[in-house]
């Protein structure tokens, strides 16, 4: 479970703070860790499953970071009355 938190936090933070398509750089983290683990330990079902789950968690975190950014920018763009 701690690994998924490690994937979630960079996804959320870079999803919020990074400009353009660089928000999807955290997606490389679970992918590269999964590839490395697969090469060193073998591509067993659990390695593939955890890699896919890590990718899903990271993409959800990036999208949540983007949603947070748009929500906060929307409040700043509104004229105060």
MIDO-859475 format. One record per residue (C-alpha): residue in three letters; x, y, z. Coordinates in Angstrom, 1 decimal. Each point is the difference from the previous one (the first is absolute). Layout:
<fidrens>
(ALA (X Y Z))
...
</fidrens>
This chain:
<fidrens>
(UNK (0.0 0.0 0.0))
(UNK (2.9 2.4 0.7))
(UNK (1.1 -0.4 -3.6))
(UNK (-3.4 1.3 -1.3))
(UNK (0.4 3.0 2.3))
(UNK (3.4 0.6 -1.6))
(UNK (-1.7 -0.1 -3.4))
(UNK (-2.9 2.2 1.1))
(UNK (1.9 2.9 1.5))
(UNK (2.2 0.9 -3.0))
(UNK (-2.9 -0.5 -2.3))
(UNK (-2.1 2.4 2.0))
(UNK (2.7 2.6 0.5))
(UNK (1.2 0.0 -3.5))
(UNK (-3.5 -0.1 -1.3))
(UNK (-0.6 3.2 1.9))
(UNK (3.3 1.8 -0.6))
(UNK (1.5 -1.2 -3.3))
(UNK (-0.8 1.8 -3.2))
(UNK (-1.2 -1.6 -3.2))
(UNK (0.5 -3.7 -0.7))
(UNK (2.8 -0.3 2.6))
(UNK (-2.8 -0.8 2.5))
(UNK (0.2 -3.6 -1.3))
(UNK (3.6 -0.5 1.0))
(UNK (-0.9 -1.7 3.2))
(UNK (-1.6 -2.8 -2.1))
(UNK (3.5 -1.1 -0.9))
(UNK (0.8 -0.7 3.7))
(UNK (-2.3 -3.1 0.4))
(UNK (0.7 -1.1 -3.6))
(UNK (3.8 0.1 0.4))
(UNK (-0.2 -1.7 3.5))
(UNK (-2.2 -2.7 -1.5))
(UNK (2.4 -0.6 -2.9))
(UNK (3.0 -0.1 2.3))
(UNK (-1.7 -2.5 2.3))
(UNK (-1.2 -2.1 -2.9))
(UNK (3.5 -0.2 -1.4))
(UNK (1.7 -0.8 3.3))
(UNK (-2.7 -2.2 1.6))
(UNK (-2.0 -1.2 -3.0))
(UNK (-3.2 1.1 -1.5))
(UNK (-2.4 -1.8 2.3))
(UNK (-3.7 0.8 0.3))
(UNK (0.4 2.0 3.2))
(UNK (2.7 2.2 -1.6))
(UNK (-2.2 0.8 -2.9))
(UNK (-3.0 0.6 2.2))
(UNK (1.8 2.3 2.4))
(UNK (1.5 1.9 -3.0))
(UNK (-3.5 0.5 -1.5))
(UNK (-1.4 1.1 3.4))
(UNK (2.9 2.4 0.5))
(UNK (-0.7 1.5 -3.5))
(UNK (-3.7 0.4 0.8))
(UNK (0.7 1.6 3.4))
(UNK (2.5 2.4 -1.6))
(UNK (-2.3 1.0 -2.8))
(UNK (-2.9 0.6 2.4))
(UNK (2.3 2.1 2.2))
(UNK (1.1 2.1 -3.0))
(UNK (-3.6 0.6 -1.0))
(UNK (-0.9 1.0 3.6))
(UNK (2.9 2.4 0.0))
(UNK (-1.2 1.5 -3.3))
(UNK (-3.5 0.3 1.3))
(UNK (1.3 1.7 3.1))
(UNK (1.9 2.5 -2.1))
(UNK (-3.0 0.8 -2.2))
(UNK (-2.2 0.4 3.1))
(UNK (2.4 2.4 1.7))
(UNK (0.6 2.0 -3.2))
(UNK (-3.7 0.2 -0.6))
(UNK (-0.5 1.7 3.4))
(UNK (2.8 2.5 -0.7))
(UNK (-1.4 0.8 -3.4))
(UNK (-3.5 0.9 1.3))
(UNK (-0.6 3.7 0.7))
(UNK (-0.6 0.7 3.6))
(UNK (-3.3 1.7 0.8))
</fidrens>
